[in-house]
Structure formats: structure tokens, C-alpha cells
Amino acid sequence: SWSVLGNAYLCQFFMVAQEQATLKLCMSAYKQAEQDPIAKGQPDLYYNKGIALKYDECYEEALESFDYACRLDPPWKPPKQELATLVQYLNGTNELVRTKGKIKTKKLQQMVQSIDKKMLGMYAPDVLHTFGSRRNVSLEQTRIDALQVGSNESRLLLGRVVGSIHNESAVPFTFALVDESMECVSVTVYNWADGRGAIIGDCVAIPEPTLSLHKHASPRVTYDFKSVRVNNPMQLLINGKRVGRNQFASTRVTSTYEIH
């Protein structure tokens, strides 16, 4: 059935590699399952769909899916727990970005002004790169306030880490970044081995960042922040050095979820 196929893709996301394309296939299968008169009444369909939506960072839809699963089966605890965890994560991320890690303005300015061009490392303007089928690509450093929603080809984001979010599932690793614009953006990194990550004060370079806007207001949760998603941590530079292959999680990642 379509539900089983969707669950298989969801397992693949956790057990093989955290690829966004896998989530798209997963949600496509769940959408087909919703056309089935029997399946569409099953709370586990909406619970599993909510998990996929959460990791695709479609937070508003994920909240709705978990909420619907709760209403279909009120005594069932997993969707309630996921809903509460997601609300906590969104509140935490929104607060981290809004307050810029609660770092005082003068200290923050010093952190940003001390970013050295050496931190560009291999992404210096005179170095050419290959991204997918595109060859000989040079990167131009671009401020957060100049990034467009969606992909930013040939652009490079460089900033300081001002804080991170503790996430029980460890996926994704989430931190906040501030650059010379003094704007703050959330960065979510997938496939990063548990226990790894960036810490406050680290200088992080992100090539061709994909920017999203997240905005929602309801009695349950209100948030409004920008985020950049990174599927491959090995593309990052931390303090001018590339993240090593030993930090790539891949098949070492195990699911903390029971697929229903």
C-alpha cells in the first residue's frame, strides 16, 4: 500500500542518509494513501506524515498532521509527544534567533568584526568549485539580509555561531548564525554525526545556502525566523577548515522513531 511505501522511504531517510529527496518521495506516497477511504482514517498515517513534514521543515503542516493524529486517536501518546517536542523546538529556535543567543550588542559586534577573510579558506573568491553539474563556480560572500528565499547559487554565507538548540533526536543539529548585517539565521545541519557540531564563537562558512522563511501564529505556538538547511556537513567550513568525512553520520544514524 501507499502507507507502507511512505514508511519505507521514512526508514530510508533515517537509516541510509538524511536526503531531502527521500522525504519528498515519502510525502508523495502518504498523499496517495490519504485518497484511500480506510487509510485516511488511520492516525498512524498522519503521525508518520508529520514526522516526514517535520524533517522537511514544513513545520506548520507538521503541526497540523500531528494534531489531526491526536484527534483521530486521543489516548494515543506518540503524536502528542511529537507535537509537544516540535512546539518546544520551534519556540526555542524562534527565541534563539530573535535574541541572537542573548549576546550583548557590543560583544556581538566584536564577534562579527573579528571575522577574518582567512575563514573563507577553500571558498576564497579566487578558487573555483564544482557543484553538481556546474563547474568552475566562484563564490561571492553575501550577507544574510541580501540572501533570497530558495537557492542562492554562487553565494557564500559567513558568520559567527551565537548559540545552538538541544534536540533530543540529534537530527538536525541546529545553531544560530550572525554575520556583518547583524541579522540572525537558524542553520539546520543533517547527516552530522551525533556529538559533533559548531559551538558559540565558531566561524562558519556555508556555500550556496538555501534560505527558508518560517512564520506561524496560533494559540499553541508563534514563530517568525529565517533558516538555512545544510544536507551535507562536509560542505561547511568551521573556522576556515572543512568538516571531515569522519563527522558525516550517514549509516551510523539510527531512527529514534517507531514507524507505525
N, C-alpha and C positions, 0 to 999 in steps of 0.2 A: 504494500500500500504506500501511498504518498507520505504518510506519517512515518513509516519505517524508513523510507529513503531519507527523509529530512533528519531523522535521528542518526542515521549512518553518517551523513555529512557533518552533523554536530559533533559526533565522536571523532571524526577525522580532524576537525578543527583543533580539538584538544590533544589528540594522541599523535598526530603526524606533524602538522605545522599550523600555526595560527594565521592562515591566509584568509584575507577578506573575501576573496572569490569563493571560497568554500562556504562562507556564511550566506552569500548571495544564492548559491545553489540550494542551500538548506532552507532558506526562507521561501524560495520558489516552490519547493516541494510542500512546505507547510501551507502555502497559499492554495495549492491544488487540493490538499487534504481538507481544507475548510469548505470545499464545494461538496464534500461527501456528507449526506444528511446525518449519518451516525457519528463520524469522526468530529464534526463541528460541535458536537455536544460534549466532547471529552475534555475535561480540564487539563489533562497532561499535554494535549496538543498546544494549548495556549501557554502552558508553563514552559515547554521546550522552545516554543516560538519566542517567548520572552527572553530566554537565555540567549538565543541567536541574535535577537534585536539589540540586546544589551552590548554584546561584543561587537556588533556592527555600529555601535554608538548611536543608534536610533533610540535615544533614551525615552522620549515621550511615548513612542509606540510600545516600547518595552514595559513601561509603567502600566499602560492600558492593557497589555496582554496578561501581565501578572494579576492585575486587578480583576480581569474577566475570569481567569482561572480560579481566583478566590471566590468569586460569586457563584461559579458553577459547582464548587465543592467547598463550602465554608469550613468544614472540620479539617480539611487537608492542609498541613502545615508548610510544605516546601514553597508554594507560591507566596505565602505570607512572609516567610523568611527572606525570600529573594526580593520582594517588594521593599521590605524594611531596609535590607542591605543596600539596595540601589538608591533609595532615598537618602540614606546616610552618606553614600559615596558622592552623590550629586550635591548635597549640602556642603560636604567637606571640600569638594573641588571648587564650588562656587565661592566659598569663603576664602580659600587659599588664593584664588586668582584675584578676588576683589580686594583683599588686604595686602596682596603681594608678599605673603608669608609673614605679615606683621613686622617687616623690617623697616626701621625708621628711614625717613626720606633721605637724610644726609648719608647714612650708611649705604643705602641702595644706590645713590648717585655715585658713591665711591666705587662700589662693586662694578657698576656698569662702565664707568670711566676708565677703570683699570683693565678692561678687556684689550689684550694686545693682539695685533694683527698676526702674531705667531700662532695664535689659537686657530687660525684658518687652516693651518697645517697643509694637508694634501688638497684642500679645497681653495687654495690661494688662486687669485684671478688668472694667473699665467699658466695654470695647469688645466689640461683638457681631460674630460671624463667620458665614459660610455654609460648611458642609462637606457637599458633595454635595447631597442634597435637604433637609438640615437647615438651617434659617435661625435667625437670632438666637441663636446659640450663644455663651455666655460661657465662658471658660476659667479653671479653678482650678489654681493651681500645686500640684503633687503630688510628694512625694519618691519617689525610686527604690524605697525599701522599702515604699511604700504602693501601688505600681502592681500591677495584676492581670495575670495571663498573658492574652494576647489584646489586644483593643482596649480603649482607655481613653478613651472619649468624654468630652468636656468637661474633660479634664485637660491640664495643661501641665507638661512636664519642663524644668527649667532647671539647668544645671550647667557646670562648667569642664572643658575638654579637658586630659587628662593624658598623652596620647600617641596615636600612630597606628601603623598596620601598613602596611609597604611590601608592596604587592600587585603582582606582575608584570603582571597583566592590567588593572590600574587599575580593575577593577569587582569589587566595590563599593569605594568609599572607606571605610575602617574606622578609627574612632577610639574612644577610651575616655573616658567622661564620669563625673565625680564630682559629687554635689550635697551639700546640707547634712546628709543622712543619713550621709555618709561611705561610702556604698556606691558601687560602680563598675559600670558597664554598658557593653557594647560597642555602638557605633552603626554600622550599615552604611547608606551612602547610595548609591543608584543614580541614574543619569542626571545625575551631576555631571561636568562637563567635566574632562577629564584636565588635571592641573596645578593644579586648584582644590582647595579643601578647608579644613578647620579645622586650626589649629596649637595647640600647647601654650599654655595660658593663655587661649585664646578662651572666651568665654561663649556657650553655645549653648542656644537655646530650641526645643523640639520639641513642636508641638501634637498632641494626641490620639495619643500614642505607642502603637505595637503592640509588646508585650513577648513575647519567647520565652525559654524555658529550654533550654539545650543541655547535656546530660550524657551522657558515654560513658566507658567504661573497657575497654581491651583492651591486649594487649602492644604493639600498634602506636602507639596514642595514647590519652591520657586527658585529658578536659577537663570543666569544670563552670563555666559562666558564663551570665549573662543578656545578652540583646541586644535592641536596638530597631531595627526596619527602617524606613527612610525611602525611599519610591519617588520623591518629588518634592522635590528640594533647595530649590525656591523657597518651600516652606513653612517652612523653617528661618530663624531669626534668628541672625546671628553678631554678637556684641557690640551687640545691640539693633537691627541693621539686617537687612532681608530680603535673602536671596540673590538676586542679579539674574538676569534672564532670560538674560543673556549667559553665565551659568555653567551653564545647562541643556544637557546634552550632546545628547540626542535623536538625530537622524540623523547627527550628527558621530561617533557611536560606531561603530567598526568591530570586527568579530569578530577575536579573536586565535586562534580555533579553526578547524580544518579539520573541517567536518561530514562524518562518514564514513558 
